[in-house]
Amino acid sequence: QLKRDGLSPASVKKVAGMLQGVLQRAVEWERIAQNPMRVAHKPRARRRVVIRPIAPAQVEQLRQHLLADGRLRCATLVSVLAYSGLRPGEALALAWDRVGERTIAVTGASSMGRLKGTKTGAERTVRLLSPLAQDLAKWRLASGRPAPEGIVFPGDSPDGTLTEGQWNRWTQGTFRGRQARGGAAEGA
């Protein structure tokens, strides 16, 4: 009925999940004998936004533009995001002591300017490619050799990470401007 009324599959799935939880609580409280929603099939929610990774040639074009503009920090962040497999929140929470000679230890993430665990709750290690290691070494020197526990891409939040506003301005300026012009990025 919800689908016929025009609700998206994602909304129907959320409603069904909530109802299933309510009925399960009723079973636990012995108000009903069994949960009728337990056997109901919830619709699959399909991803609406198609993620289109940037090709390495485009990544390098963006990096070169940022470097030409004197924005080493932005170019290095682009490298980390493109070549390490870190999610944006993980890259923003990355501390220097997590960057090894051959690997990056992913132990946390930043969300809305606060440090937290990773999306999956699990820590992992990713391979550090030699060109990315060189980019990070240049950025560390340019940053004045920060302390090992320092954030690689510091911001203005209380824990030293980028605030949500800083991240939004960076992504809007660096990526949206580039897409609109079909060439080099602007802003950031």
N, C-alpha and C positions, 0 to 999 in steps of 0.2 A: 504494500500500500504506500509506503514512504517513497519508494522508487517511482510509483505511478504518479505521486503527487509532485514529482520533480526534484526530490532530494538527490544529491550526488551519491555515488557509491561510498565515498569516504564518510559522508554524514550518516548514511544508513548504517555503516559499520560501527561508527561511534555510538549511535543510539542503541544498536543491538548489543554492543559490548557493555554499555551501562545497564541495560535491562537484565542482561545475563548476570552481572555482578549483584544487582539488587535481589534477583530471584535466588542466587546462590546464598546470599546472606539469610534470606527467609528459610532456606533449607537448614542452614546451620542453627538457626534459632527455633527450629522445629515448628515453623508456621505452615510450611507446605512439605509434602513428602518427597518431591523431587523437582529438579529444575527443568522446566520444559524448554528453556532456551539452550540447554546444554547440547541438544542434538540439532538445533537450528543452524542452518548454513548462513554465515554472514557473507555479504558480497566482498569481493576483492576490491580494495581501493587502488586505483591505478595512479601512477605518478603523472601529474599534469605537466610539469616542467621537464622538458627533455634537456639533459645535461650534455653539452657539446664541449668536450675538452679542446683546449687550444693546441694546435699542432706545434711541434718543437720549433719550426721555422718562425712561427708567429710569436712564440715565447721569446726567442732570441731577438726578434725585431723589437718587441716591447722592451726587453732588457736594454738593448743598445740605445733606444730612445731615452730611457730613464737615465742611463749612465751619461749620455750626451748632455742631459739637463742637469747633471750633477746630483742626481738622486740615487746615491749608492744604496741607501737603506731600502728604498722601494724596489730597486733592481734585485737586491738580495732576497727580499721577501717573495718576489715573483719566482726567483730561482728555487727557494725552499718549497713553495707551494707546487711548482711544476715538476720538480725533479726528486722530491723526497717521498711523496705520497702522504704527507701530513695534511690533515684537515685544517682549515683556516684557524679554528680555535686552538688546535694543538700547536700550530706554528706560533701563534701569539703568546702561548704560555711557555714556549721553549726557553729554557735557561742554558747558559753557556756550559755549565757542568754536565749537561746532557748530550753535548756535541762531542763525540769521540773522534778518533783518527779515522775510523772506517764505518762507524755507525752513529745513529741518533737514537737516543732512548726517549720514547714517547711515554711520558708518565702523567700528563695532565692536559687540561685544555682551559681556555679562557672563554667565558660566556658573559656578555653584557658587562665586561670589565671586572669580572671576578674569576679567580682560579678555582677549578673544580677537577673532577676526574675525567677520564676520556669518555667519549660517547658510549663505548661498549663497557666501560668500567675496567677494562683490561689494559695492562701496560704492554708495550711491544717495543721491538728494536727494528729500525729500518736501515737499510744500507745507505751509506753516505758516499755518493759518487764523487770522484776526484775534482771535477770542475765545480761542483757545489761546495766542496770543502774549501776550495780556493776562494770562492765568493764569500763564504762565511769568514775566512781568515782576514780578507781585506776589510770586511765590515767591522770585525772586532778591532782591528788596528785603528780604523777611522773613528770608532766609538771610544777610543782612549783606553783600550784594554780593560773593560769592566770586570768586576769581581765574578768568580765562577758561578755564584748563585744568581747573578744578574740576568734579567730577561733580555733575550737577543734583540727583540723589537719592542723596546719599552714604550710606555704611554703614560697617561696622566691619571689612571685609576689608582686607588689606594694601595693595591698590591703591585703596582708598576706595569700593568698590562695596558693595552690600548682600550679606551672606553668604546662603548658601542658607537657613539657619534664619530669618534676618530676613525674607526673601522669603516663606517658607512661613507664618510667623506673620502677615505682612501679608495675604496672600491668604486665609488661613483666617479671619481676623478680619473683613476688609472684605467679602469676597464670600460666603463660606459662611454667615456669620451672617445676612446679608441674605436669602439664599435660604431659610434655615430659617424666618425670621420673615415672609418675603414682603413685607418693607418695608425700613426703614432698616438700614444696616450697623452692625455692632458691632466692637469690637476695633481693632487697628492703632494 
